[in-house]
């Protein structure tokens, strides 16, 4: 899939499900819970044990399921290269590294770079990233922060970096984010520890239904034409 198509996919799905676990087996269960319950963009962080192998398995397993695998916490071009070879099509970083952005661009991967302040956000965008992850969004001021900085910075697609509670999805999207990162709000640590994969799946369905409801409302709104 091309960078342009990947950007359209993320902006359409509006959710990136994040997998950051301490066990390979647990991470595999979380990936499966996401994929089976409506999460179509799944980010496996490089901090997860055997992350590259997990990406490779997931990319092959869900190749025919319209699911995109993203690599998260990518901090070097070496990380990006390993992720690309494993089948990841989206490169997500908690920071802005121009070399990582350049690598993603050269290999037709979608780049999502992390930033916090308006200066950082604009530098990331001018450096070539496709989406800027405002991180950590909640600790910077949440949806209100996004709404304020989008006043003068309206042309840059922004992703709300976690933690993002499910009941704030609407608020972040209404504030102008193109998508949200959902990690512990889906794979709640207590549910993970208890192996409650069906309950995690239920939370995925709930999150996906929020997006679907927004689509229905949007499609029912009358179009306006201004000459």
N, C-alpha and C positions, 0 to 999 in steps of 0.2 A: 504494500500500500504506500502511495506517495505521501510526502510531508503534508501536502495540501489536504489529501483525503484523511490523513490521521488527525489533522487539526479539526476538520469538519466532524470527524467521529467523536472526538473528545467534547467538542462544543455541543454536539447533539445528545450524547449520553449524559453529560453534566456531572457524572460521578466517576472518580477514580478510586477503586477499592485498594487500600494499602495492606500489604502483608508484611508485618515485622514481628517475627516470632523468634524464640530461643531454641527451637527444635525443628529439624527438617521435616519430621513426620507431622508435627502439629501444623507447620506452615502448609504442607500439602493438603491437609484436611481443610484449612481455611480457604485456600485457593479453590478447592472443589466446591465448598459451600458458596463462595462468591459466584463461581461460574454457573452453578446449577440454579441460582436464584436471582438472576437478572442483572448482575454486575458484569458489564461488557468490556471494561478497561481495568485490568488488574495489575497493580504495581507490586513487584517483589523487591524488597529493599536489599541492598548489598550487605547489610548487617545481619541478615538472616543466614544461618548455617547452610552451606551448599546452595546459596542463592542462584548461582549460574546454572547448576544442574536442575533446580526447580523451574527456572525459566524455560530451559530446553524441553523438559518434560511437558510443561503446561502448553508451550507453543505448539508442540506436536499433537498433544491430546485434544486441544480445542481449535485446531487449525480450520476445521469446517464449521465452527460454531459462532463465527463473527465476533470472536473475542480477541482483544488486543492485549499483548503482554508488554508491560512497561518495566524498566529497571529503575529502582529508587535508590536514593543516597549514593548517587554516582559522583565521585569526587576526583576522578582522574580520567584521562583518555584511555588508560589501560582498562579501567572498570567499564567504560563505554564500549570498548572493543570486545571484551569478554561477553558483555550483555548482547551486543549485536549478533555475535556468532551463535549465541544461544537462542536467538529468535526474538529478542526484545525489539520493539519498533519505536518505543518512546523512552527518552533519556531524561530522568528527573533528578535534580540536584537540590540540596538544601541551601546552596549558595550559588554565586555566579563565577564560573571559570570559563574564560573566553576560549580556552583550548578545547574544553568539553563541548561547548556550543559549536565551535568550528567543526569538530569531529562529527557531531550529529548532522550538521548541515551538509557536509561533504558526502555523508553516507545516506542521505535522504531519510533521516530519522527525525521524529518530532522532538524538539528541545524544550524542556520546561526547567527554567533556572530559578533558584530561590533568591528573594530579596525582601527587604523590610521597609526601607525609607523611600520617599519619592526619588531621591538621587540614585539609590541602588536600583530601583525599578526601571528608571529611564536608561541607566547604563546597561542593564541586562538586555533591554529591548534593542538598544542601539548596537549591542554586541552580537545581535542576530538570533536571540532566542525567540521561539514561536509563542510561548506563553510564559508569563512571569508568575511564579508561585509566591504569593505573599505569605511569608512564614516567619514566626508562628502567628497566624492571623488572630486567634483569640487573645493572645497576650499583647498584641499591638493595638487592640481596641475593637476587634470583631467587625461585624457588618458596618458599624458606624465609621470605623477607620477606612474601610473600603469605599464607602459612599463619599467621604470627604476627599480622599486622594483622587477619586475618579472625576472629581470636578475639573481639575486642570489636566488630568491624564486620562483622557477618554478613549484614546486610540490603541491602548495596549491591553491585550487580552490578559486577564488575571484569574488565577486559580487560588482559592482559599486553602492554604496549607493547614494541616491538622494541628491540634485536635479540633474537629468540627462535630458537635453533637447533632443528632438527627433533627432535633427540633429547631435548628438554626439553618438548615439547608435553604429554606425559602428566603430567609433574611439575607444570606450571602448572595444568592442569585438575584434577588431584588436589588441589592446594593450595586450590582454590576459585574459580579464574577461570572466567568463563562462556565466554571465547574468548581466542584469541591473535592478535597481529599477526605476520604472516610476510612479510618483505620480502627482504633479502639472503640469507636461508636458502633461498628459492625461486629468486629471480633472482640467483644468485651472480655477483658482478661479473666473474669470469673467464669464466663461461659467457656472460654478456651481451656482453662484449667480443668473444668468439669467435663470436657469433651462433648459439650452440648451443641453439636454442629447443626442440628435442625433448628435450634433457637437462633443461632447466628444466621442461618438461611432465612429465617422469618424476618430478621432485622434487615437483611438485604432486600427482601421483597417489599418491606415497608419503605425503605429509601427509594427503591425504583418506582414505587407507586406515587411517591411525592413528585418525582419528575414527570411521570405519565400524566398526573393530574394537571400539572402546569402546562403541559403540551395541549391538553384538551381545552383548558381555559383560553390559551393563546389562539387555538384554531377557531374557537367560537367567537372571538372578538372581531367586530367588524373592521375591515381594513380601511385605512384613511389615505386619501390622496391629496397631496399638497403640491400645487404647481409653483 
